Amino acid sequence: MSLVMNESRHSRERATRRQYRLMFVAGFPLFLIAALVLRVAGQAGSHTQLSLYTHAKALAGATIPMVFMG
C-alpha cells in the first residue's frame, strides 16, 4: 500500500516540477522585459550589478513559486 502511495506522490512531484519548468520557460520573456524596463527606468537597485539574464532569472525565480503555494 505504501509503495502505491509513494509512486503516486512521486508522480505528483514530477508533474509539479514539469509545470514549474514550463511556466518558467513560458514566462521568462516577460521577466526579461521587466528586468530591461527596470534597468532603463533606473529602478533595478542592487540588481544593476547582475547581467540582464541573471536579473530576469532572479525575478522569475522569486515570483513563479508563489503560484504553487497554497
PyMOL Python script that loads the backbone (N, CA, C, O; Angstrom):
from pymol import cmd

cmd.read_pdbstr("""\
ATOM      1  N   MET A   1       0.823  -1.197   0.000  1.00  0.00           N
ATOM      2  CA  MET A   1       0.000   0.000   0.000  1.00  0.00           C
ATOM      3  C   MET A   1       0.862   1.254   0.000  1.00  0.00           C
ATOM      4  O   MET A   1       0.593   2.193  -0.749  1.00  0.00           O
ATOM      5  N   SER A   2       1.895   1.275   0.833  1.00  0.00           N
ATOM      6  CA  SER A   2       2.726   2.473   0.898  1.00  0.00           C
ATOM      7  C   SER A   2       3.522   2.670  -0.384  1.00  0.00           C
ATOM      8  O   SER A   2       3.844   3.802  -0.744  1.00  0.00           O
ATOM      9  N   LEU A   3       3.845   1.573  -1.081  1.00  0.00           N
ATOM     10  CA  LEU A   3       4.556   1.687  -2.347  1.00  0.00           C
ATOM     11  C   LEU A   3       3.703   2.409  -3.378  1.00  0.00           C
ATOM     12  O   LEU A   3       4.204   3.238  -4.138  1.00  0.00           O
ATOM     13  N   VAL A   4       2.412   2.093  -3.403  1.00  0.00           N
ATOM     14  CA  VAL A   4       1.495   2.762  -4.322  1.00  0.00           C
ATOM     15  C   VAL A   4       1.383   4.230  -3.969  1.00  0.00           C
ATOM     16  O   VAL A   4       1.357   5.082  -4.858  1.00  0.00           O
ATOM     17  N   MET A   5       1.318   4.537  -2.687  1.00  0.00           N
ATOM     18  CA  MET A   5       1.223   5.932  -2.252  1.00  0.00           C
ATOM     19  C   MET A   5       2.497   6.687  -2.603  1.00  0.00           C
ATOM     20  O   MET A   5       2.428   7.844  -3.018  1.00  0.00           O
ATOM     21  N   ASN A   6       3.662   6.057  -2.445  1.00  0.00           N
ATOM     22  CA  ASN A   6       4.917   6.711  -2.777  1.00  0.00           C
ATOM     23  C   ASN A   6       5.031   6.969  -4.268  1.00  0.00           C
ATOM     24  O   ASN A   6       5.512   8.025  -4.678  1.00  0.00           O
ATOM     25  N   GLU A   7       4.590   6.010  -5.093  1.00  0.00           N
ATOM     26  CA  GLU A   7       4.618   6.202  -6.540  1.00  0.00           C
ATOM     27  C   GLU A   7       3.694   7.342  -6.948  1.00  0.00           C
ATOM     28  O   GLU A   7       4.038   8.151  -7.809  1.00  0.00           O
ATOM     29  N   SER A   8       2.524   7.401  -6.328  1.00  0.00           N
ATOM     30  CA  SER A   8       1.575   8.466  -6.624  1.00  0.00           C
ATOM     31  C   SER A   8       2.150   9.820  -6.220  1.00  0.00           C
ATOM     32  O   SER A   8       2.040  10.796  -6.963  1.00  0.00           O
ATOM     33  N   ARG A   9       2.756   9.873  -5.051  1.00  0.00           N
ATOM     34  CA  ARG A   9       3.368  11.120  -4.579  1.00  0.00           C
ATOM     35  C   ARG A   9       4.515  11.529  -5.492  1.00  0.00           C
ATOM     36  O   ARG A   9       4.673  12.705  -5.823  1.00  0.00           O
ATOM     37  N   HIS A  10       5.313  10.545  -5.895  1.00  0.00           N
ATOM     38  CA  HIS A  10       6.444  10.819  -6.785  1.00  0.00           C
ATOM     39  C   HIS A  10       5.956  11.357  -8.129  1.00  0.00           C
ATOM     40  O   HIS A  10       6.548  12.291  -8.669  1.00  0.00           O
ATOM     41  N   SER A  11       4.901  10.786  -8.665  1.00  0.00           N
ATOM     42  CA  SER A  11       4.398  11.260  -9.954  1.00  0.00           C
ATOM     43  C   SER A  11       3.813  12.667  -9.829  1.00  0.00           C
ATOM     44  O   SER A  11       3.934  13.471 -10.753  1.00  0.00           O
ATOM     45  N   ARG A  12       3.177  12.969  -8.687  1.00  0.00           N
ATOM     46  CA  ARG A  12       2.659  14.336  -8.483  1.00  0.00           C
ATOM     47  C   ARG A  12       3.797  15.339  -8.392  1.00  0.00           C
ATOM     48  O   ARG A  12       3.718  16.426  -8.965  1.00  0.00           O
ATOM     49  N   GLU A  13       4.867  14.976  -7.666  1.00  0.00           N
ATOM     50  CA  GLU A  13       6.016  15.876  -7.546  1.00  0.00           C
ATOM     51  C   GLU A  13       6.678  16.087  -8.904  1.00  0.00           C
ATOM     52  O   GLU A  13       7.090  17.200  -9.232  1.00  0.00           O
ATOM     53  N   ARG A  14       6.780  15.020  -9.690  1.00  0.00           N
ATOM     54  CA  ARG A  14       7.372  15.134 -11.021  1.00  0.00           C
ATOM     55  C   ARG A  14       6.507  16.026 -11.909  1.00  0.00           C
ATOM     56  O   ARG A  14       7.036  16.829 -12.678  1.00  0.00           O
ATOM     57  N   ALA A  15       5.193  15.896 -11.812  1.00  0.00           N
ATOM     58  CA  ALA A  15       4.282  16.740 -12.585  1.00  0.00           C
ATOM     59  C   ALA A  15       4.399  18.194 -12.154  1.00  0.00           C
ATOM     60  O   ALA A  15       4.356  19.097 -12.989  1.00  0.00           O
ATOM     61  N   THR A  16       4.547  18.423 -10.856  1.00  0.00           N
ATOM     62  CA  THR A  16       4.704  19.795 -10.359  1.00  0.00           C
ATOM     63  C   THR A  16       5.998  20.413 -10.870  1.00  0.00           C
ATOM     64  O   THR A  16       6.012  21.577 -11.269  1.00  0.00           O
ATOM     65  N   ARG A  17       7.087  19.644 -10.861  1.00  0.00           N
ATOM     66  CA  ARG A  17       8.359  20.158 -11.401  1.00  0.00           C
ATOM     67  C   ARG A  17       8.239  20.470 -12.880  1.00  0.00           C
ATOM     68  O   ARG A  17       8.767  21.476 -13.354  1.00  0.00           O
ATOM     69  N   ARG A  18       7.548  19.612 -13.605  1.00  0.00           N
ATOM     70  CA  ARG A  18       7.349  19.836 -15.038  1.00  0.00           C
ATOM     71  C   ARG A  18       6.544  21.113 -15.272  1.00  0.00           C
ATOM     72  O   ARG A  18       6.877  21.904 -16.155  1.00  0.00           O
ATOM     73  N   GLN A  19       5.487  21.315 -14.487  1.00  0.00           N
ATOM     74  CA  GLN A  19       4.673  22.528 -14.606  1.00  0.00           C
ATOM     75  C   GLN A  19       5.502  23.766 -14.282  1.00  0.00           C
ATOM     76  O   GLN A  19       5.387  24.785 -14.963  1.00  0.00           O
ATOM     77  N   TYR A  20       6.341  23.683 -13.239  1.00  0.00           N
ATOM     78  CA  TYR A  20       7.191  24.811 -12.871  1.00  0.00           C
ATOM     79  C   TYR A  20       8.124  25.176 -14.028  1.00  0.00           C
ATOM     80  O   TYR A  20       8.241  26.344 -14.399  1.00  0.00           O
ATOM     81  N   ARG A  21       8.790  24.152 -14.595  1.00  0.00           N
ATOM     82  CA  ARG A  21       9.705  24.426 -15.706  1.00  0.00           C
ATOM     83  C   ARG A  21       8.977  25.031 -16.897  1.00  0.00           C
ATOM     84  O   ARG A  21       9.487  25.944 -17.547  1.00  0.00           O
ATOM     85  N   LEU A  22       7.788  24.523 -17.181  1.00  0.00           N
ATOM     86  CA  LEU A  22       7.007  25.051 -18.293  1.00  0.00           C
ATOM     87  C   LEU A  22       6.626  26.507 -18.045  1.00  0.00           C
ATOM     88  O   LEU A  22       6.739  27.341 -18.943  1.00  0.00           O
ATOM     89  N   MET A  23       6.181  26.812 -16.845  1.00  0.00           N
ATOM     90  CA  MET A  23       5.824  28.198 -16.520  1.00  0.00           C
ATOM     91  C   MET A  23       7.052  29.096 -16.559  1.00  0.00           C
ATOM     92  O   MET A  23       6.970  30.248 -16.986  1.00  0.00           O
ATOM     93  N   PHE A  24       8.192  28.570 -16.114  1.00  0.00           N
ATOM     94  CA  PHE A  24       9.421  29.358 -16.134  1.00  0.00           C
ATOM     95  C   PHE A  24       9.810  29.697 -17.566  1.00  0.00           C
ATOM     96  O   PHE A  24      10.117  30.849 -17.873  1.00  0.00           O
ATOM     97  N   VAL A  25       9.798  28.701 -18.436  1.00  0.00           N
ATOM     98  CA  VAL A  25      10.173  28.919 -19.841  1.00  0.00           C
ATOM     99  C   VAL A  25       9.168  29.836 -20.536  1.00  0.00           C
ATOM    100  O   VAL A  25       9.557  30.713 -21.308  1.00  0.00           O
ATOM    101  N   ALA A  26       7.893  29.639 -20.267  1.00  0.00           N
ATOM    102  CA  ALA A  26       6.869  30.461 -20.909  1.00  0.00           C
ATOM    103  C   ALA A  26       6.892  31.901 -20.391  1.00  0.00           C
ATOM    104  O   ALA A  26       6.660  32.841 -21.151  1.00  0.00           O
ATOM    105  N   GLY A  27       7.171  32.069 -19.103  1.00  0.00           N
ATOM    106  CA  GLY A  27       7.134  33.405 -18.509  1.00  0.00           C
ATOM    107  C   GLY A  27       8.440  34.166 -18.564  1.00  0.00           C
ATOM    108  O   GLY A  27       8.460  35.378 -18.354  1.00  0.00           O
ATOM    109  N   PHE A  28       9.540  33.467 -18.846  1.00  0.00           N
ATOM    110  CA  PHE A  28      10.843  34.121 -18.809  1.00  0.00           C
ATOM    111  C   PHE A  28      10.938  35.335 -19.728  1.00  0.00           C
ATOM    112  O   PHE A  28      11.522  36.340 -19.321  1.00  0.00           O
ATOM    113  N   PRO A  29      10.393  35.296 -20.951  1.00  0.00           N
ATOM    114  CA  PRO A  29      10.459  36.512 -21.785  1.00  0.00           C
ATOM    115  C   PRO A  29       9.818  37.734 -21.118  1.00  0.00           C
ATOM    116  O   PRO A  29      10.297  38.856 -21.279  1.00  0.00           O
ATOM    117  N   LEU A  30       8.742  37.512 -20.377  1.00  0.00           N
ATOM    118  CA  LEU A  30       8.105  38.632 -19.669  1.00  0.00           C
ATOM    119  C   LEU A  30       9.005  39.179 -18.568  1.00  0.00           C
ATOM    120  O   LEU A  30       9.101  40.392 -18.379  1.00  0.00           O
ATOM    121  N   PHE A  31       9.662  38.276 -17.845  1.00  0.00           N
ATOM    122  CA  PHE A  31      10.574  38.720 -16.798  1.00  0.00           C
ATOM    123  C   PHE A  31      11.813  39.386 -17.386  1.00  0.00           C
ATOM    124  O   PHE A  31      12.385  40.284 -16.770  1.00  0.00           O
ATOM    125  N   LEU A  32      12.224  38.958 -18.559  1.00  0.00           N
ATOM    126  CA  LEU A  32      13.346  39.602 -19.247  1.00  0.00           C
ATOM    127  C   LEU A  32      12.979  41.028 -19.635  1.00  0.00           C
ATOM    128  O   LEU A  32      13.778  41.950 -19.474  1.00  0.00           O
ATOM    129  N   ILE A  33      11.775  41.200 -20.141  1.00  0.00           N
ATOM    130  CA  ILE A  33      11.292  42.551 -20.476  1.00  0.00           C
ATOM    131  C   ILE A  33      11.174  43.402 -19.213  1.00  0.00           C
ATOM    132  O   ILE A  33      11.547  44.575 -19.214  1.00  0.00           O
ATOM    133  N   ALA A  34      10.655  42.806 -18.132  1.00  0.00           N
ATOM    134  CA  ALA A  34      10.521  43.547 -16.865  1.00  0.00           C
ATOM    135  C   ALA A  34      11.890  43.974 -16.353  1.00  0.00           C
ATOM    136  O   ALA A  34      12.050  45.100 -15.882  1.00  0.00           O
ATOM    137  N   ALA A  35      12.876  43.089 -16.438  1.00  0.00           N
ATOM    138  CA  ALA A  35      14.225  43.437 -15.979  1.00  0.00           C
ATOM    139  C   ALA A  35      14.805  44.562 -16.839  1.00  0.00           C
ATOM    140  O   ALA A  35      15.472  45.461 -16.328  1.00  0.00           O
ATOM    141  N   LEU A  36      14.548  44.507 -18.133  1.00  0.00           N
ATOM    142  CA  LEU A  36      15.034  45.557 -19.029  1.00  0.00           C
ATOM    143  C   LEU A  36      14.369  46.893 -18.714  1.00  0.00           C
ATOM    144  O   LEU A  36      15.036  47.927 -18.668  1.00  0.00           O
ATOM    145  N   VAL A  37      13.064  46.873 -18.499  1.00  0.00           N
ATOM    146  CA  VAL A  37      12.339  48.101 -18.163  1.00  0.00           C
ATOM    147  C   VAL A  37      12.841  48.671 -16.835  1.00  0.00           C
ATOM    148  O   VAL A  37      13.051  49.878 -16.715  1.00  0.00           O
ATOM    149  N   LEU A  38      13.032  47.804 -15.841  1.00  0.00           N
ATOM    150  CA  LEU A  38      13.558  48.268 -14.552  1.00  0.00           C
ATOM    151  C   LEU A  38      14.948  48.874 -14.712  1.00  0.00           C
ATOM    152  O   LEU A  38      15.270  49.880 -14.081  1.00  0.00           O
ATOM    153  N   ARG A  39      15.757  48.266 -15.545  1.00  0.00           N
ATOM    154  CA  ARG A  39      17.116  48.756 -15.762  1.00  0.00           C
ATOM    155  C   ARG A  39      17.094  50.124 -16.452  1.00  0.00           C
ATOM    156  O   ARG A  39      17.822  51.035 -16.059  1.00  0.00           O
ATOM    157  N   VAL A  40      16.257  50.258 -17.480  1.00  0.00           N
ATOM    158  CA  VAL A  40      16.170  51.520 -18.223  1.00  0.00           C
ATOM    159  C   VAL A  40      15.577  52.627 -17.355  1.00  0.00           C
ATOM    160  O   VAL A  40      16.003  53.780 -17.426  1.00  0.00           O
ATOM    161  N   ALA A  41      14.594  52.265 -16.539  1.00  0.00           N
ATOM    162  CA  ALA A  41      13.938  53.259 -15.681  1.00  0.00           C
ATOM    163  C   ALA A  41      14.778  53.610 -14.464  1.00  0.00           C
ATOM    164  O   ALA A  41      14.441  54.536 -13.726  1.00  0.00           O
ATOM    165  N   GLY A  42      15.865  52.884 -14.246  1.00  0.00           N
ATOM    166  CA  GLY A  42      16.714  53.169 -13.096  1.00  0.00           C
ATOM    167  C   GLY A  42      16.178  52.615 -11.796  1.00  0.00           C
ATOM    168  O   GLY A  42      16.585  53.057 -10.722  1.00  0.00           O
ATOM    169  N   GLN A  43      15.271  51.653 -11.873  1.00  0.00           N
ATOM    170  CA  GLN A  43      14.659  51.083 -10.678  1.00  0.00           C
ATOM    171  C   GLN A  43      15.225  49.710 -10.320  1.00  0.00           C
ATOM    172  O   GLN A  43      14.677  49.026  -9.456  1.00  0.00           O
ATOM    173  N   ALA A  44      16.292  49.305 -10.960  1.00  0.00           N
ATOM    174  CA  ALA A  44      16.838  47.963 -10.746  1.00  0.00           C
ATOM    175  C   ALA A  44      17.516  47.833  -9.385  1.00  0.00           C
ATOM    176  O   ALA A  44      17.679  46.719  -8.887  1.00  0.00           O
ATOM    177  N   GLY A  45      17.906  48.925  -8.787  1.00  0.00           N
ATOM    178  CA  GLY A  45      18.528  48.890  -7.466  1.00  0.00           C
ATOM    179  C   GLY A  45      19.840  48.128  -7.481  1.00  0.00           C
ATOM    180  O   GLY A  45      20.711  48.376  -8.315  1.00  0.00           O
ATOM    181  N   SER A  46      19.967  47.198  -6.547  1.00  0.00           N
ATOM    182  CA  SER A  46      21.215  46.438  -6.425  1.00  0.00           C
ATOM    183  C   SER A  46      21.395  45.431  -7.552  1.00  0.00           C
ATOM    184  O   SER A  46      22.473  44.855  -7.701  1.00  0.00           O
ATOM    185  N   HIS A  47      20.367  45.218  -8.336  1.00  0.00           N
ATOM    186  CA  HIS A  47      20.453  44.249  -9.430  1.00  0.00           C
ATOM    187  C   HIS A  47      21.208  44.793 -10.641  1.00  0.00           C
ATOM    188  O   HIS A  47      21.403  44.064 -11.614  1.00  0.00           O
ATOM    189  N   THR A  48      21.631  46.038 -10.605  1.00  0.00           N
ATOM    190  CA  THR A  48      22.375  46.580 -11.747  1.00  0.00           C
ATOM    191  C   THR A  48      23.731  45.914 -11.891  1.00  0.00           C
ATOM    192  O   THR A  48      24.337  45.988 -12.961  1.00  0.00           O
ATOM    193  N   GLN A  49      24.227  45.262 -10.838  1.00  0.00           N
ATOM    194  CA  GLN A  49      25.497  44.551 -10.919  1.00  0.00           C
ATOM    195  C   GLN A  49      25.342  43.210 -11.629  1.00  0.00           C
ATOM    196  O   GLN A  49      26.330  42.623 -12.071  1.00  0.00           O
ATOM    197  N   LEU A  50      24.107  42.724 -11.741  1.00  0.00           N
ATOM    198  CA  LEU A  50      23.840  41.441 -12.386  1.00  0.00           C
ATOM    199  C   LEU A  50      23.650  41.635 -13.880  1.00  0.00           C
ATOM    200  O   LEU A  50      23.307  42.725 -14.340  1.00  0.00           O
ATOM    201  N   SER A  51      23.878  40.568 -14.631  1.00  0.00           N
ATOM    202  CA  SER A  51      23.553  40.625 -16.050  1.00  0.00           C
ATOM    203  C   SER A  51      22.037  40.689 -16.189  1.00  0.00           C
ATOM    204  O   SER A  51      21.303  40.339 -15.265  1.00  0.00           O
ATOM    205  N   LEU A  52      21.586  41.132 -17.329  1.00  0.00           N
ATOM    206  CA  LEU A  52      20.150  41.232 -17.575  1.00  0.00           C
ATOM    207  C   LEU A  52      19.495  39.854 -17.459  1.00  0.00           C
ATOM    208  O   LEU A  52      18.411  39.725 -16.891  1.00  0.00           O
ATOM    209  N   TYR A  53      20.149  38.837 -17.993  1.00  0.00           N
ATOM    210  CA  TYR A  53      19.647  37.461 -17.915  1.00  0.00           C
ATOM    211  C   TYR A  53      19.523  37.002 -16.463  1.00  0.00           C
ATOM    212  O   TYR A  53      18.504  36.427 -16.078  1.00  0.00           O
ATOM    213  N   THR A  54      20.547  37.251 -15.667  1.00  0.00           N
ATOM    214  CA  THR A  54      20.539  36.832 -14.265  1.00  0.00           C
ATOM    215  C   THR A  54      19.471  37.572 -13.474  1.00  0.00           C
ATOM    216  O   THR A  54      18.825  36.992 -12.602  1.00  0.00           O
ATOM    217  N   HIS A  55      19.287  38.847 -13.776  1.00  0.00           N
ATOM    218  CA  HIS A  55      18.249  39.635 -13.107  1.00  0.00           C
ATOM    219  C   HIS A  55      16.867  39.079 -13.451  1.00  0.00           C
ATOM    220  O   HIS A  55      16.025  38.930 -12.566  1.00  0.00           O
ATOM    221  N   ALA A  56      16.629  38.773 -14.722  1.00  0.00           N
ATOM    222  CA  ALA A  56      15.341  38.212 -15.136  1.00  0.00           C
ATOM    223  C   ALA A  56      15.119  36.843 -14.491  1.00  0.00           C
ATOM    224  O   ALA A  56      14.005  36.519 -14.079  1.00  0.00           O
ATOM    225  N   LYS A  57      16.175  36.047 -14.407  1.00  0.00           N
ATOM    226  CA  LYS A  57      16.073  34.725 -13.777  1.00  0.00           C
ATOM    227  C   LYS A  57      15.739  34.865 -12.294  1.00  0.00           C
ATOM    228  O   LYS A  57      14.954  34.082 -11.758  1.00  0.00           O
ATOM    229  N   ALA A  58      16.330  35.859 -11.629  1.00  0.00           N
ATOM    230  CA  ALA A  58      16.038  36.101 -10.210  1.00  0.00           C
ATOM    231  C   ALA A  58      14.587  36.543 -10.024  1.00  0.00           C
ATOM    232  O   ALA A  58      13.921  36.107  -9.085  1.00  0.00           O
ATOM    233  N   LEU A  59      14.097  37.404 -10.912  1.00  0.00           N
ATOM    234  CA  LEU A  59      12.700  37.840 -10.834  1.00  0.00           C
ATOM    235  C   LEU A  59      11.749  36.658 -11.022  1.00  0.00           C
ATOM    236  O   LEU A  59      10.780  36.504 -10.278  1.00  0.00           O
ATOM    237  N   ALA A  60      12.034  35.838 -12.013  1.00  0.00           N
ATOM    238  CA  ALA A  60      11.184  34.674 -12.281  1.00  0.00           C
ATOM    239  C   ALA A  60      11.261  33.679 -11.126  1.00  0.00           C
ATOM    240  O   ALA A  60      10.242  33.130 -10.705  1.00  0.00           O
ATOM    241  N   GLY A  61      12.462  33.450 -10.618  1.00  0.00           N
ATOM    242  CA  GLY A  61      12.638  32.503  -9.529  1.00  0.00           C
ATOM    243  C   GLY A  61      11.978  32.941  -8.233  1.00  0.00           C
ATOM    244  O   GLY A  61      11.640  32.110  -7.390  1.00  0.00           O
ATOM    245  N   ALA A  62      11.793  34.246  -8.074  1.00  0.00           N
ATOM    246  CA  ALA A  62      11.135  34.755  -6.867  1.00  0.00           C
ATOM    247  C   ALA A  62       9.619  34.822  -7.027  1.00  0.00           C
ATOM    248  O   ALA A  62       8.894  34.838  -6.032  1.00  0.00           O
ATOM    249  N   THR A  63       9.140  34.862  -8.252  1.00  0.00           N
ATOM    250  CA  THR A  63       7.717  35.064  -8.493  1.00  0.00           C
ATOM    251  C   THR A  63       6.970  33.774  -8.804  1.00  0.00           C
ATOM    252  O   THR A  63       5.901  33.535  -8.243  1.00  0.00           O
ATOM    253  N   ILE A  64       7.508  32.945  -9.680  1.00  0.00           N
ATOM    254  CA  ILE A  64       6.795  31.755 -10.136  1.00  0.00           C
ATOM    255  C   ILE A  64       6.481  30.768  -9.014  1.00  0.00           C
ATOM    256  O   ILE A  64       5.396  30.186  -9.034  1.00  0.00           O
ATOM    257  N   PRO A  65       7.362  30.543  -8.036  1.00  0.00           N
ATOM    258  CA  PRO A  65       6.994  29.604  -6.954  1.00  0.00           C
ATOM    259  C   PRO A  65       5.749  30.016  -6.180  1.00  0.00           C
ATOM    260  O   PRO A  65       5.096  29.167  -5.573  1.00  0.00           O
ATOM    261  N   MET A  66       5.408  31.292  -6.190  1.00  0.00           N
ATOM    262  CA  MET A  66       4.215  31.746  -5.478  1.00  0.00           C
ATOM    263  C   MET A  66       2.957  31.100  -6.045  1.00  0.00           C
ATOM    264  O   MET A  66       1.967  30.942  -5.331  1.00  0.00           O
ATOM    265  N   VAL A  67       2.987  30.728  -7.314  1.00  0.00           N
ATOM    266  CA  VAL A  67       1.834  30.088  -7.945  1.00  0.00           C
ATOM    267  C   VAL A  67       1.545  28.731  -7.296  1.00  0.00           C
ATOM    268  O   VAL A  67       0.392  28.306  -7.216  1.00  0.00           O
ATOM    269  N   PHE A  68       2.596  28.063  -6.836  1.00  0.00           N
ATOM    270  CA  PHE A  68       2.458  26.719  -6.304  1.00  0.00           C
ATOM    271  C   PHE A  68       2.209  26.693  -4.795  1.00  0.00           C
ATOM    272  O   PHE A  68       2.055  25.618  -4.216  1.00  0.00           O
ATOM    273  N   MET A  69       2.169  27.839  -4.166  1.00  0.00           N
ATOM    274  CA  MET A  69       1.915  27.889  -2.721  1.00  0.00           C
ATOM    275  C   MET A  69       0.408  27.962  -2.477  1.00  0.00           C
ATOM    276  O   MET A  69      -0.313  28.742  -3.099  1.00  0.00           O
ATOM    277  N   GLY A  70      -0.022  27.149  -1.580  1.00  0.00           N
ATOM    278  CA  GLY A  70      -1.423  27.204  -1.194  1.00  0.00           C
ATOM    279  C   GLY A  70      -2.223  26.290  -1.951  1.00  0.00           C
ATOM    280  O   GLY A  70      -3.435  26.214  -1.746  1.00  0.00           O
TER     281      GLY A  70
END
""", "prot")
cmd.dss("prot")
cmd.show_as("cartoon", "prot")
cmd.util.cbc("prot")
cmd.orient("prot")
